[in-house]
Amino acid sequence: MATLASILLGWLVNGTPGTPAKGTALNGGMQTAGDIGYEHAQIGDEYWAALPMTWNVSDHKVHITRAEFGHVPQGLKVLEYRAVSAKETDGNVLLAGTDGKDGMIDLSKVHDYADQGITVKAKSGADYYYIARIKVTGAIDESLKDCRYWYEQDSEHYLQQIDCSTIIRLGPPTVYDDE
């Protein structure tokens, strides 16, 4: 029998009674194999950091309803999460500034699919991925890590953690040719 605490946690996490089960349907592919990073951040800078683009390794479709970094270190603050289409961003943007100096697409102007969630067919990769808008607030000694995905599959609710590591460190500013 579910405890009152597990029922309340379930409602907070996904709007339904009960605690989500530990999921195993997702895989983060190559993005989970190493670190993504930038060592020239300045206090006040903002970046878009991608969570791994997921693969559904199960025999049934999944509907991802939410994703986030499980660990956000001191010195970084998450301002928002979005779900974006790889087709609209010319692939999976792993880490990009929000100032446009790096020649990347302005991810704040790309359609946000987070309210709809992301459906991933069985034995297939997602066409969408989650990104977080991050602000540098001070010195940073740890990585953004422990990516968490909440999803539904066959009317059941799951929470799965996938390895991820995004390193952002303070360092000397980069110099652009147009400055």
C-alpha positions as CSV (number, residue, x, y, z in Angstrom):
1,M,0.0,0.0,0.0
2,A,1.3,3.4,-1.0
3,T,2.2,5.8,1.8
4,L,0.9,9.4,1.9
5,A,4.4,10.7,1.2
6,S,4.8,8.5,-2.0
7,I,1.4,9.6,-3.2
8,L,2.2,13.3,-2.7
9,L,5.6,12.8,-4.3
10,G,4.0,11.2,-7.3
11,W,1.5,14.1,-7.7
12,L,4.4,16.6,-7.5
13,V,6.5,14.7,-10.0
14,N,4.0,13.8,-12.6
15,G,0.5,14.7,-11.5
16,T,-0.6,11.2,-10.7
17,P,-0.8,9.1,-7.5
18,G,2.2,6.9,-6.7
19,T,5.9,7.2,-7.1
20,P,7.2,6.6,-10.6
21,A,9.0,3.3,-11.1
22,K,12.7,3.2,-12.0
23,G,12.9,3.3,-15.8
24,T,15.2,1.4,-18.1
25,A,13.7,2.2,-21.6
26,L,16.1,5.1,-22.4
27,N,19.7,5.3,-23.5
28,G,21.6,8.6,-23.9
29,G,23.9,7.3,-26.7
30,M,27.3,8.9,-27.4
31,Q,26.5,12.0,-25.3
32,T,26.8,9.9,-22.1
33,A,30.3,8.7,-23.0
34,G,32.2,11.8,-22.1
35,D,32.3,15.4,-20.9
36,I,31.1,18.5,-22.8
37,G,32.6,21.7,-21.6
38,Y,33.7,25.3,-21.8
39,E,36.4,26.9,-19.8
40,H,36.1,30.6,-20.7
41,A,32.9,31.5,-18.8
42,Q,32.4,34.8,-17.1
43,I,30.0,35.6,-14.2
44,G,26.7,36.7,-15.7
45,D,27.2,34.7,-18.9
46,E,24.3,32.4,-20.0
47,Y,24.5,29.2,-22.0
48,W,22.2,26.5,-23.4
49,A,23.3,23.1,-22.3
50,A,21.8,20.0,-23.9
51,L,20.7,16.9,-22.0
52,P,21.4,13.7,-23.9
53,M,19.3,13.0,-26.9
54,T,17.5,9.8,-26.0
55,W,17.1,6.5,-27.6
56,N,14.3,4.2,-26.7
57,V,15.8,0.7,-26.4
58,S,12.5,-1.0,-25.5
59,D,9.8,-2.7,-27.6
60,H,7.1,0.0,-26.7
61,K,7.0,3.7,-27.4
62,V,7.7,6.2,-24.5
63,H,6.4,9.7,-24.0
64,I,8.9,11.8,-22.1
65,T,7.1,14.4,-20.0
66,R,10.0,16.2,-18.4
67,A,13.8,16.2,-18.2
68,E,16.3,18.0,-16.0
69,F,19.9,18.0,-14.6
70,G,19.8,16.2,-11.3
71,H,22.9,18.0,-10.1
72,V,23.4,21.7,-10.7
73,P,26.6,22.8,-9.0
74,Q,27.1,26.0,-7.0
75,G,28.0,28.8,-9.3
76,L,25.4,27.8,-11.9
77,K,21.6,28.5,-12.0
78,V,19.1,26.9,-14.3
79,L,16.8,29.6,-15.7
80,E,14.6,27.3,-17.8
81,Y,14.2,24.0,-19.5
82,R,12.9,23.5,-23.1
83,A,12.4,20.7,-25.5
84,V,13.5,21.4,-29.1
85,S,13.5,19.7,-32.5
86,A,16.8,18.6,-33.9
87,K,15.4,19.5,-37.3
88,E,14.8,23.1,-36.2
89,T,18.3,23.4,-34.6
90,D,20.3,21.7,-37.4
91,G,21.2,18.8,-35.1
92,N,21.8,18.4,-31.4
93,V,23.3,21.7,-30.1
94,L,25.4,20.4,-27.1
95,L,26.5,23.7,-25.6
96,A,26.0,27.2,-26.9
97,G,26.1,30.8,-25.7
98,T,22.9,32.8,-25.6
99,D,24.7,35.9,-27.0
100,G,24.9,34.7,-30.6
101,K,28.6,35.3,-30.9
102,D,29.3,31.6,-31.6
103,G,27.2,31.7,-34.8
104,M,24.7,29.2,-33.3
105,I,20.9,29.5,-33.8
106,D,19.1,31.5,-31.1
107,L,17.6,28.6,-29.1
108,S,15.2,31.0,-27.3
109,K,13.4,31.6,-30.6
110,V,13.0,27.9,-31.5
111,H,9.6,26.3,-30.7
112,D,9.5,24.8,-27.2
113,Y,7.8,21.4,-27.2
114,A,8.2,20.8,-23.4
115,D,4.5,21.2,-22.7
116,Q,3.7,18.6,-25.3
117,G,6.4,16.2,-24.2
118,I,8.5,14.0,-26.6
119,T,7.3,10.7,-27.9
120,V,10.0,8.2,-28.9
121,K,9.0,5.2,-31.0
122,A,10.2,1.7,-29.9
123,K,13.8,0.8,-30.8
124,S,14.3,4.3,-32.2
125,G,16.0,7.6,-31.5
126,A,14.3,10.9,-30.5
127,D,13.9,13.7,-33.0
128,Y,13.7,16.2,-30.1
129,Y,15.9,16.9,-27.1
130,Y,15.9,18.9,-23.9
131,I,18.1,21.9,-23.2
132,A,18.6,24.0,-20.1
133,R,19.3,27.7,-20.1
134,I,22.1,28.1,-17.5
135,K,23.4,31.3,-15.9
136,V,26.9,31.6,-14.4
137,T,26.6,33.1,-10.9
138,G,30.0,32.4,-9.4
139,A,33.0,30.0,-9.3
140,I,32.1,26.5,-10.4
141,D,33.9,23.4,-9.2
142,E,31.6,20.6,-10.3
143,S,29.7,19.6,-13.5
144,L,26.1,19.7,-14.4
145,K,25.2,16.0,-14.3
146,D,22.8,13.2,-13.5
147,C,20.2,13.8,-16.3
148,R,16.7,12.7,-15.2
149,Y,13.8,11.8,-17.5
150,W,10.2,11.3,-16.5
151,Y,8.2,9.4,-19.0
152,E,5.1,7.3,-19.5
153,Q,5.0,3.9,-21.2
154,D,2.0,1.6,-21.4
155,S,0.1,3.8,-18.9
156,E,2.8,3.5,-16.3
157,H,5.0,6.4,-15.0
158,Y,8.8,6.1,-14.9
159,L,11.8,8.1,-13.7
160,Q,15.2,7.3,-15.2
161,Q,18.6,8.8,-14.7
162,I,21.1,8.8,-17.6
163,D,24.7,9.7,-17.2
164,C,25.7,13.2,-18.5
165,S,28.4,15.7,-17.7
166,T,28.6,19.3,-18.8
167,I,31.5,21.3,-17.5
168,I,31.4,25.1,-17.4
169,R,34.3,26.9,-15.7
170,L,35.4,30.5,-15.2
171,G,38.4,31.4,-17.3
172,P,39.9,34.1,-19.5
173,P,37.3,35.4,-22.0
174,T,37.6,34.3,-25.6
175,V,38.3,37.0,-28.2
176,Y,36.2,37.1,-31.4
177,D,37.4,38.4,-34.7
178,D,34.5,40.9,-34.9
179,E,35.4,42.6,-31.6
